[in-house]
């Protein structure tokens, strides 16, 4: 069975998160999406994938899927136990004769009521199968136990609902569980009928006996076409007056009961499960985002701008997430040296080896954005970022280091020595090393320029 594309699911979850909590800090994600190119829908998906990896939403999706699978297992066990209970309730312990109509009511009553409800929901556009669906979603949320994925369930419902797939997904779940329960009931019916001796009878007080007999005979007409036994009129009349004790009579009634159960219980659920499965498979390939949603419309100019603009970013959030820096996954070449907020009194740049490019000193936001856009299009093989360890490693600088590192195949941070006559603060230098360790960025040593030129120390 096909799975829902994770990229679309995450994009919808990110949209809901931004609707509930406001826009996310997404400058780097938008830049990566623009660099990937393509039409707007693809860029929205690429942006959402970047944000999901950064904020751990992709891991929450894995936990959600695991919770969904475990919830389905629990519902399946419940269906098997319920099916066994139906069989025991229908036949009893064999001491008393089996009332045929009571047995059919026990086996098929709830099944037919829920089936009628599903068909009415399908015809009138309701949420067919919503009770089992809500139960499954509730179990999934409890079993996933990941607060980051709180919006994954609503995002899934919205994504499938707009495509008209929710009814088929819930229908497949509902019919599949009912089919499992009915199969368990059938197997237990066969086991009980094979190991115990049952007598069968039909009874009525208010209704005319001929009408009741006609009903029983009519119920067995369709199963008889499939080879199940059909009681003759003599057996019908005799069973309405007392339990017929002959072996042939017991086998005929047992076969009739099984036939009615299979034809009016198992077959409808199996056929409807196949219908839902076919509709699900057919519609899943056409699943798309609704770009008319306000959350997607506002991204049009930023992801597919009419003109490229530099130096624009959203307001910083209250708490900046700092994932590991990582590195570029695309082909890269060349070596680049860049400095971040250096003192004007420090001579810069140093003498550079052949083949190493100087990207200057990044002081302003526009310079940073311009360089990041360039590196996203042309990632270097080696990137050396020079920092002044006399400054504190503030979160803005650390975020910039992480963004720069993700544009290069290899990155090192060069903590420059103090100018002559000055000494570095040991505590502040320790803060730098601790911050770089959290970002998983290596600090360059005295051979930084040699590594930049050759790729080794």
C-alpha positions as CSV (number, residue, x, y, z in Angstrom):
1,X,0.0,0.0,0.0
2,X,1.3,3.4,-0.9
3,X,2.2,5.8,1.9
4,X,1.3,9.5,2.2
5,X,4.3,11.5,0.9
6,X,6.2,12.8,3.9
7,X,7.1,16.0,2.2
8,X,3.4,17.0,1.7
9,X,2.5,15.9,5.2
10,X,5.3,18.0,6.7
11,X,4.4,21.0,4.6
12,X,0.9,20.9,5.9
13,X,2.1,20.5,9.5
14,X,4.4,23.5,9.1
15,X,1.6,25.6,7.7
16,X,-0.6,24.7,10.7
17,X,2.2,25.5,13.1
18,X,2.7,28.9,11.6
19,X,-1.0,29.6,11.7
20,X,-1.1,28.7,15.4
21,X,2.2,30.2,16.6
22,X,3.2,32.8,13.9
23,X,5.8,32.7,11.2
24,X,8.9,30.6,11.8
25,X,12.5,31.9,11.4
26,X,13.1,30.6,7.9
27,X,15.7,32.7,6.2
28,X,18.0,29.8,5.5
29,X,15.2,27.5,4.6
30,X,13.8,30.0,2.0
31,X,17.3,30.5,0.6
32,X,17.8,26.8,0.2
33,X,14.4,26.4,-1.4
34,X,15.1,29.2,-3.9
35,X,18.4,27.7,-4.8
36,X,16.8,24.3,-5.5
37,X,14.6,26.0,-8.2
38,X,11.5,24.7,-9.7
39,X,7.9,25.9,-9.4
40,X,6.2,27.3,-6.3
41,X,4.8,24.0,-5.0
42,X,8.2,22.3,-5.0
43,X,9.8,25.3,-3.2
44,X,7.2,25.3,-0.5
45,X,7.8,21.6,0.0
46,X,11.6,22.1,0.1
47,X,11.3,24.9,2.6
48,X,9.0,22.8,4.9
49,X,11.5,19.9,4.7
50,X,14.3,22.2,5.8
51,X,12.3,23.5,8.7
52,X,11.1,20.0,9.7
53,X,14.7,18.8,9.9
54,X,15.8,21.8,11.8
55,X,13.0,21.6,14.4
56,X,12.8,17.9,14.7
57,X,9.4,17.5,13.0
58,X,10.7,14.8,10.7
59,X,11.6,12.7,13.8
60,X,8.2,13.4,15.3
61,X,6.7,12.1,12.1
62,X,8.6,8.8,12.5
63,X,7.3,8.6,16.1
64,X,3.8,9.3,14.8
65,X,4.0,6.5,12.3
66,X,5.2,4.1,14.9
67,X,2.4,5.1,17.2
68,X,-0.1,4.7,14.3
69,X,1.2,1.2,13.7
70,X,1.0,0.2,17.3
71,X,-2.5,1.7,17.6
72,X,-3.6,-0.3,14.6
73,X,-2.2,-3.5,16.2
74,X,-4.2,-2.8,19.4
75,X,-7.3,-2.2,17.4
76,X,-6.7,-5.4,15.4
77,X,-6.4,-7.4,18.7
78,X,-9.6,-5.8,19.9
79,X,-11.3,-6.8,16.6
80,X,-10.1,-10.4,17.0
81,X,-11.4,-10.6,20.5
82,X,-14.7,-9.0,19.6
83,X,-15.1,-11.5,16.7
84,X,-14.6,-14.4,19.1
85,X,-17.1,-12.9,21.5
86,X,-19.7,-12.7,18.6
87,X,-19.3,-16.4,17.9
88,X,-19.7,-17.4,21.5
89,X,-22.7,-15.2,21.9
90,X,-24.4,-16.7,18.8
91,X,-23.9,-20.4,19.6
92,X,-23.7,-20.5,23.4
93,X,-22.4,-23.6,25.3
94,X,-24.4,-26.2,23.4
95,X,-26.7,-27.0,26.3
96,X,-29.6,-25.0,25.0
97,X,-30.8,-25.1,21.4
98,X,-29.6,-22.2,19.1
99,X,-32.4,-19.8,18.1
100,X,-31.5,-19.1,14.5
101,X,-32.7,-15.5,14.4
102,X,-31.1,-14.6,17.7
103,X,-27.8,-16.1,16.4
104,X,-28.0,-14.1,13.2
105,X,-28.8,-10.9,15.3
106,X,-25.7,-11.6,17.5
107,X,-23.4,-12.2,14.5
108,X,-24.6,-9.6,12.0
109,X,-26.7,-7.0,14.0
110,X,-23.9,-4.4,14.9
111,X,-22.1,-5.1,11.6
112,X,-25.2,-4.2,9.5
113,X,-25.9,-1.1,11.6
114,X,-22.4,0.2,11.2
115,X,-22.4,-0.7,7.5
116,X,-25.6,1.2,7.0
117,X,-24.1,4.2,8.8
118,X,-21.0,4.1,6.6
119,X,-23.1,3.9,3.4
120,X,-25.2,6.9,4.5
121,X,-22.1,8.9,5.3
122,X,-20.7,8.0,1.9
123,X,-23.9,9.1,0.1
124,X,-24.5,12.3,2.0
125,X,-20.9,13.3,2.3
126,X,-20.4,12.7,6.0
127,X,-17.3,11.5,7.8
128,X,-17.9,7.8,7.1
129,X,-16.1,5.6,9.6
130,X,-15.2,8.6,11.8
131,X,-15.8,6.8,15.1
132,X,-13.1,4.2,14.4
133,X,-10.9,6.9,12.8
134,X,-11.1,9.2,15.9
135,X,-10.3,6.2,18.1
136,X,-7.3,5.3,16.0
137,X,-6.1,8.9,15.9
138,X,-6.5,9.2,19.6
139,X,-4.5,6.1,20.2
140,X,-1.8,7.2,17.8
141,X,-1.4,10.6,19.7
142,X,-1.1,8.8,23.0
143,X,1.3,6.2,21.8
144,X,3.5,8.6,19.8
145,X,4.3,10.7,22.9
146,X,6.1,13.5,21.0
147,X,4.9,17.0,21.6
148,X,6.5,18.3,18.5
149,X,4.1,16.2,16.4
150,X,0.9,17.5,18.0
151,X,-0.2,19.0,14.7
152,X,0.6,15.9,12.5
153,X,-2.8,14.3,13.1
154,X,-4.8,17.5,12.2
155,X,-2.5,18.1,9.2
156,X,-3.1,14.6,7.9
157,X,-6.9,15.0,8.2
158,X,-6.8,18.3,6.4
159,X,-4.5,17.1,3.6
160,X,-6.6,14.0,3.0
161,X,-9.9,15.7,3.5
162,X,-9.3,18.4,0.8
163,X,-8.4,15.6,-1.7
164,X,-11.5,13.5,-0.8
165,X,-9.3,10.7,0.5
166,X,-10.2,10.8,4.1
167,X,-13.5,8.9,3.6
168,X,-11.6,6.1,1.7
169,X,-8.8,6.0,4.3
170,X,-11.3,5.7,7.2
171,X,-13.4,3.3,5.2
172,X,-10.4,1.1,4.6
173,X,-9.6,1.2,8.3
174,X,-13.2,0.5,9.3
175,X,-13.9,-2.3,6.8
176,X,-10.5,-3.9,7.4
177,X,-11.1,-4.1,11.2
178,X,-14.6,-5.4,10.7
179,X,-13.3,-8.0,8.2
180,X,-10.8,-9.1,10.8
181,X,-13.4,-9.4,13.4
182,X,-15.8,-11.4,11.2
183,X,-13.0,-13.7,10.1
184,X,-12.2,-14.4,13.7
185,X,-15.9,-15.1,14.3
186,X,-16.1,-17.4,11.3
187,X,-13.1,-19.4,12.4
188,X,-14.5,-19.8,15.9
189,X,-17.9,-20.8,14.5
190,X,-16.3,-23.5,12.5
191,X,-14.3,-24.7,15.6
192,X,-17.4,-24.8,17.8
193,X,-19.6,-26.5,15.2
194,X,-16.9,-29.1,14.6
195,X,-16.4,-29.9,18.2
196,X,-19.9,-29.5,19.8
197,X,-23.4,-30.8,19.0
198,X,-25.9,-28.0,18.5
199,X,-29.6,-28.2,17.9
200,X,-31.3,-25.4,15.9
201,X,-34.8,-23.9,16.2
202,X,-36.7,-20.8,15.2
203,X,-39.5,-19.4,17.3
204,X,-42.1,-16.6,17.1
205,X,-45.2,-15.7,19.1
206,X,-46.6,-12.5,17.5
207,X,-45.6,-13.1,13.8
208,X,-47.4,-15.6,11.6
209,X,-45.3,-18.8,11.3
210,X,-45.4,-19.0,7.5
211,X,-44.1,-15.5,7.2
212,X,-41.2,-16.3,9.5
213,X,-40.4,-19.4,7.6
214,X,-40.4,-17.5,4.4
215,X,-37.9,-15.0,5.9
216,X,-35.5,-17.7,6.9
217,X,-35.9,-19.4,3.5
218,X,-35.3,-16.1,1.7
219,X,-32.2,-15.3,3.7
220,X,-30.7,-18.6,2.5
221,X,-31.5,-18.2,-1.2
222,X,-28.4,-16.2,-2.1
223,X,-26.0,-18.4,-0.1
224,X,-27.5,-21.4,-1.7
225,X,-26.3,-20.0,-5.1
226,X,-22.8,-20.3,-3.7
227,X,-23.2,-23.9,-2.6
228,X,-24.3,-23.5,1.0
229,X,-27.2,-25.8,2.1
230,X,-30.8,-24.5,2.0
231,X,-33.4,-26.2,4.4
232,X,-36.4,-27.6,2.6
233,X,-40.0,-26.7,3.7
234,X,-40.4,-29.8,5.8
235,X,-37.3,-29.0,7.8
236,X,-38.4,-25.4,8.2
237,X,-41.8,-26.4,9.5
238,X,-40.3,-29.0,11.8
239,X,-37.7,-26.7,13.3
240,X,-40.3,-24.1,14.0
241,X,-42.1,-26.5,16.3
242,X,-39.2,-28.3,18.1
243,X,-35.5,-29.1,17.8
244,X,-34.9,-31.6,15.0
245,X,-32.3,-34.0,16.3
246,X,-31.2,-35.7,13.2
247,X,-27.6,-35.3,12.0
248,X,-28.6,-34.2,8.6
249,X,-30.9,-31.5,10.0
250,X,-28.1,-30.2,12.3
251,X,-25.6,-30.1,9.4
252,X,-28.1,-28.3,7.1
253,X,-28.9,-25.6,9.7
254,X,-25.2,-25.2,10.5
255,X,-24.4,-24.8,6.8
256,X,-27.2,-22.3,6.4
257,X,-26.0,-20.2,9.3
258,X,-22.5,-20.2,8.0
259,X,-23.7,-19.3,4.5
260,X,-25.8,-16.4,5.7
261,X,-22.9,-15.1,7.8
262,X,-20.4,-15.3,4.9
263,X,-22.7,-13.7,2.3
264,X,-24.2,-10.9,4.4
265,X,-21.2,-10.4,6.7
266,X,-17.8,-11.2,5.3
267,X,-18.4,-10.6,1.6
268,X,-19.8,-7.0,1.9
269,X,-16.9,-6.0,4.1
270,X,-14.3,-7.6,1.9
271,X,-15.8,-6.0,-1.3
272,X,-16.0,-2.5,0.3
273,X,-12.5,-2.8,1.7
274,X,-11.3,-3.5,-1.8
275,X,-13.2,-0.5,-3.1
276,X,-11.7,1.8,-0.5
277,X,-8.2,0.4,-1.2
278,X,-8.6,1.0,-4.9
279,X,-9.9,4.5,-4.4
280,X,-7.1,5.2,-1.9
281,X,-4.4,4.0,-4.3
282,X,-5.8,6.0,-7.2
283,X,-6.2,9.2,-5.3
284,X,-2.9,9.1,-3.4
285,X,-0.9,9.7,-6.6
286,X,-2.9,12.9,-7.2
287,X,-2.4,14.3,-3.7
288,X,-1.2,17.9,-3.7
289,X,-1.0,21.0,-1.5
290,X,-3.7,23.6,-1.8
291,X,-1.7,26.7,-2.7
292,X,-4.8,28.9,-2.2
293,X,-4.4,28.5,1.6
294,X,-3.3,31.8,3.2
295,X,-0.2,30.1,4.8
296,X,1.1,29.1,1.3
297,X,0.0,32.3,-0.5
298,X,2.1,34.5,1.7
299,X,5.2,32.5,0.7
300,X,4.9,33.2,-3.0
301,X,6.9,36.4,-3.1
302,X,9.6,35.0,-0.8
303,X,10.1,31.7,-2.6
304,X,9.3,32.8,-6.1
305,X,10.1,36.5,-6.1
306,X,9.6,38.8,-9.0
307,X,12.9,40.3,-8.2
308,X,15.6,39.0,-5.9
309,X,16.1,41.2,-2.8
310,X,18.8,41.1,-0.2
311,X,18.8,42.0,3.5
312,X,15.2,41.0,4.2
313,X,14.5,38.6,7.1
314,X,11.8,37.9,9.7
315,X,12.1,39.1,13.3
316,X,14.2,36.9,15.5
317,X,12.3,34.5,17.6
318,X,12.4,34.5,21.4
319,X,14.6,31.4,21.4
320,X,16.9,30.5,18.6
321,X,17.2,26.8,17.7
322,X,20.8,25.8,17.0
323,X,21.0,22.4,15.2
324,X,24.4,20.9,14.4
325,X,26.0,22.8,11.6
326,X,26.3,20.0,9.1
327,X,27.8,20.4,5.6
328,X,26.7,20.8,2.0
329,X,25.4,17.7,0.2
330,X,26.0,19.0,-3.3
331,X,29.1,19.0,-5.5
332,X,31.6,21.6,-4.2
333,X,35.0,23.0,-5.2
334,X,37.5,25.7,-4.2
335,X,38.6,27.1,-0.9
336,X,37.2,30.3,0.8
337,X,38.3,32.5,3.7
338,X,35.8,34.8,5.3
339,X,35.9,36.8,8.5
340,X,33.1,37.7,10.9
341,X,33.0,41.1,12.6
342,X,36.7,41.8,13.0
343,X,38.2,44.8,14.7
344,X,39.1,47.5,12.2
345,X,42.6,47.7,13.7
346,X,43.4,44.1,12.8
347,X,45.2,43.9,9.4
348,X,43.1,41.8,7.1
349,X,43.3,39.6,5.0
350,X,46.5,37.7,5.7
351,X,48.7,36.5,2.8
352,X,46.6,33.8,1.1
353,X,48.0,30.7,-0.7
354,X,47.2,30.3,-4.3
355,X,43.7,29.0,-5.1
356,X,42.2,30.5,-1.9
357,X,39.6,33.2,-2.3
358,X,39.0,36.0,0.2
359,X,35.3,36.7,0.8
360,X,36.0,39.7,3.0
361,X,34.6,40.7,6.4
362,X,30.9,40.2,7.2
363,X,29.7,43.1,9.2
364,X,26.2,43.9,7.8
365,X,23.2,41.7,7.3
366,X,23.1,42.5,3.6
367,X,26.7,41.2,3.2
368,X,25.8,38.0,5.1
369,X,22.7,37.3,2.9
370,X,24.6,38.1,-0.3
371,X,27.4,35.7,0.6
372,X,25.0,32.9,1.7
373,X,23.1,33.2,-1.5
374,X,26.4,32.9,-3.5
375,X,27.6,29.9,-1.4
376,X,24.3,28.2,-1.8
377,X,24.6,28.3,-5.6
378,X,28.4,27.6,-5.6
379,X,29.4,25.7,-2.4
380,X,33.1,25.6,-1.6
381,X,35.0,22.4,-0.8
382,X,36.7,24.1,2.2
383,X,35.5,27.1,4.2
384,X,37.6,28.8,6.9
385,X,35.7,31.3,9.0
386,X,37.8,33.7,11.1
387,X,36.4,35.0,14.4
388,X,37.7,37.3,17.1
389,X,37.6,35.3,20.3
390,X,37.7,38.6,22.3
391,X,34.0,39.0,21.4
392,X,31.4,36.9,23.1
393,X,29.9,34.1,21.0
394,X,26.4,35.6,20.8
395,X,23.6,33.5,19.3
396,X,23.4,35.6,16.1
397,X,27.1,34.9,15.3
398,X,26.6,31.2,16.1
399,X,23.6,31.0,13.9
400,X,25.6,32.6,11.1
401,X,28.4,30.0,11.6
402,X,25.9,27.2,11.3
403,X,24.4,28.6,8.1
404,X,27.8,29.1,6.6
405,X,28.9,25.6,7.5
406,X,25.9,24.1,5.8
407,X,26.9,25.7,2.5
408,X,30.4,24.0,2.4
409,X,31.7,20.5,2.2
410,X,34.1,21.1,5.1
411,X,34.2,24.0,7.5
412,X,36.6,25.1,10.3
413,X,36.4,28.0,12.6
414,X,39.6,30.0,13.0
415,X,39.8,31.6,16.5
416,X,42.3,34.3,15.8
417,X,45.2,35.0,18.2
418,X,45.2,38.2,20.2
419,X,47.0,41.2,18.8
420,X,50.5,41.9,20.2
421,X,50.5,43.1,23.8
422,X,47.0,41.7,24.5
423,X,45.9,38.4,26.0
424,X,42.7,36.4,25.4
425,X,40.2,35.9,28.2
426,X,40.4,32.2,29.2
427,X,36.7,32.0,30.2
428,X,35.5,33.6,27.0
429,X,37.7,31.4,24.9
430,X,36.2,28.4,26.8
431,X,32.7,29.7,25.9
432,X,33.8,29.7,22.2
433,X,35.0,26.1,22.3
434,X,31.9,25.0,24.1
435,X,29.6,26.8,21.6
436,X,31.5,25.3,18.6
437,X,31.3,21.8,20.2
438,X,27.5,22.2,20.4
439,X,27.4,23.1,16.7
440,X,29.8,20.2,16.0
441,X,32.2,22.6,14.2
442,X,36.0,22.0,14.5
443,X,38.3,24.9,15.6
444,X,41.2,25.5,13.3
445,X,44.8,25.5,14.8
446,X,47.8,27.5,13.8
447,X,47.9,25.6,10.4
448,X,44.5,27.0,9.4
449,X,45.7,28.5,6.1
450,X,47.6,25.3,5.2
451,X,44.4,23.3,5.7
452,X,42.5,25.8,3.6
453,X,45.0,25.4,0.8
454,X,45.6,21.6,0.8
455,X,42.7,20.1,2.7
456,X,45.0,18.6,5.5
457,X,47.2,19.9,8.3
